[in-house]
Amino acid sequence: MNKQFEVPAIKNEDPQMSQIKKIEDFSKKHDIGSTDLFAAYEMALDSSLEEETSKNSIREEVKNLAKMMDDFMKDGLTLNRIKELINSRSEYEAACKNYYAMVNGMQINDKGKRMLNSIVEKKRTGTLMISDAQTAEELGEINIPKDVEKDEHSQNDLAIELIRCLSRYKDKNIEVMFSE
């Protein structure tokens, strides 16, 4: 009798990552921002807060999220993973504000600052040319594709990407030109 043995598949999946994904999906589905995410985290850490908050105007979804977090923490989810999620959500929510602050601090003229701000404000698409203000040497080019205009891309997504691309120029005296 020839018997075949099956080797079970090795799972390299991080169980905490799937728990974080469930928390993230739940919070997105119920439009729970970083402030409420933090409130749920605090409630999950301290059950006496849940009694106090039940008297206050905490949304039921936030209470459910706190329960989910508590269950996941009992199942091994570390506090640091939840804090990382809260911090990244908070940074995402502040992306436009951080972008405008970065642009405002850049060494470019007011017209250039208004133009850079309008790219995020209006979700403009096209090509952004960056050049040295003294030598007119081209330093870089940033292409903003047409799909940015679609609803699935938020202003925050665009701001985060532009912060990443423009941060190397923030201390340089530059000129910018945009063509749609």
C-alpha positions in Angstrom: 0.0 0.0 0.0 1.5 3.3 -1.1 0.5 6.0 1.1 1.2 9.7 0.3 1.9 12.1 3.0 0.8 15.7 2.7 3.1 18.3 4.2 1.0 21.0 5.8 1.6 24.4 4.2 3.8 26.6 6.3 2.2 29.9 7.1 4.4 32.9 7.5 1.5 35.1 8.1 1.8 37.4 11.0 -1.4 36.9 13.1 -1.1 40.4 14.6 -1.0 41.8 11.1 -4.4 40.2 10.3 -5.8 41.5 13.6 -4.6 45.1 12.7 -6.1 44.7 9.2 -9.4 43.8 10.8 -9.2 46.8 13.1 -8.3 49.0 10.1 -11.1 47.7 7.9 -13.7 48.1 10.7 -12.6 51.7 11.4 -12.7 52.6 7.7 -16.0 50.9 7.2 -17.5 52.9 10.1 -15.6 56.1 9.4 -13.7 56.0 12.7 -10.9 58.6 12.7 -7.7 58.7 14.7 -9.3 60.5 17.6 -12.0 57.8 18.0 -9.5 55.1 17.3 -7.5 56.4 20.2 -10.6 56.5 22.4 -11.3 52.9 21.5 -7.8 52.0 22.4 -8.1 53.7 25.8 -11.4 51.9 26.4 -9.8 48.6 25.5 -7.0 49.2 28.0 -9.3 50.3 30.8 -12.7 48.8 31.1 -13.8 51.4 33.7 -13.5 54.0 30.9 -16.2 52.1 29.0 -18.7 52.6 31.9 -17.8 56.4 31.9 -18.1 56.7 28.2 -21.4 54.9 28.0 -22.8 58.0 29.6 -21.1 60.2 27.1 -21.7 60.5 23.4 -19.3 57.8 22.2 -20.6 56.1 19.1 -21.6 52.5 19.3 -19.1 51.6 16.5 -16.3 53.0 18.7 -17.4 50.8 21.6 -17.5 47.8 19.3 -14.0 48.6 18.1 -12.8 48.8 21.7 -14.2 45.4 22.3 -12.5 44.1 19.2 -9.2 45.5 20.3 -9.6 44.1 23.8 -10.3 40.6 22.3 -7.3 40.9 20.0 -5.1 42.0 22.9 -6.2 39.0 24.9 -5.3 36.9 21.9 -1.7 38.4 21.7 -2.0 41.6 19.8 0.6 44.0 21.2 -0.1 47.6 22.3 2.7 48.9 20.0 0.9 47.5 16.9 -2.3 49.4 17.8 -0.3 52.6 18.6 1.4 52.3 15.2 -2.0 52.1 13.5 -3.3 55.1 15.4 -0.1 57.1 14.6 -0.2 56.3 10.9 -3.9 57.2 10.7 -3.2 60.5 12.5 -0.4 61.3 10.1 -2.6 60.4 7.1 -5.4 62.7 8.4 -2.9 65.5 8.8 -1.2 65.0 5.4 -2.8 68.1 3.7 -2.0 70.3 6.7 1.6 69.0 6.8 2.0 69.5 3.0 0.8 73.1 3.2 3.2 73.8 6.0 6.1 72.2 4.1 5.2 74.2 1.0 4.9 77.4 3.0 8.4 76.9 4.4 10.0 76.2 1.1 12.3 78.7 -0.6 10.1 79.6 -3.5 8.1 82.6 -4.5 4.5 83.1 -3.4 3.2 82.3 -6.9 5.0 78.9 -6.7 3.6 78.2 -3.3 0.0 79.0 -4.4 0.5 76.7 -7.4 1.9 73.8 -5.3 -1.0 74.2 -2.8 -3.5 74.2 -5.7 -2.3 70.8 -6.9 -3.5 69.2 -3.7 -6.5 71.5 -3.1 -7.9 70.8 -6.6 -6.3 67.4 -7.2 -4.7 68.7 -10.3 -2.9 66.4 -12.7 0.1 67.0 -15.0 3.8 67.6 -14.7 5.6 69.5 -12.1 9.0 70.8 -13.1 11.5 71.8 -10.4 14.6 73.9 -11.2 17.4 75.7 -9.4 16.4 79.3 -8.9 20.0 80.6 -9.6 21.2 78.4 -12.4 17.8 77.4 -14.0 19.2 73.8 -14.0 16.4 71.3 -14.0 16.5 69.4 -10.7 13.5 67.1 -11.2 10.1 66.3 -12.6 7.1 64.9 -10.9 4.3 63.4 -13.0 0.8 63.4 -11.4 -1.3 60.9 -13.3 -4.9 61.4 -14.5 -6.2 58.7 -12.1 -5.5 61.1 -9.2 -8.7 63.0 -10.1 -10.8 59.9 -9.3 -12.6 59.6 -6.0 -10.5 56.6 -4.8 -7.5 58.9 -4.5 -8.0 61.5 -1.7 -6.3 64.8 -1.3 -4.4 63.1 1.6 -3.0 60.5 -0.7 -1.8 63.1 -3.1 -0.3 65.3 -0.3 1.6 62.3 1.1 3.1 61.5 -2.2 4.1 65.1 -2.9 5.6 65.4 0.5 7.7 62.4 -0.3 8.8 63.8 -3.7 9.3 67.4 -2.7 11.0 67.0 0.7 14.4 66.7 -1.0 13.9 70.3 -2.3 12.6 71.9 0.9 15.9 73.6 1.8 16.9 74.6 -1.7 16.1 77.8 -3.5 14.0 76.5 -6.4 11.4 77.5 -9.0 8.5 75.4 -9.9 6.4 75.2 -13.1 3.3 73.1 -13.6 1.7 72.0 -16.9 -1.6 70.2 -17.0 
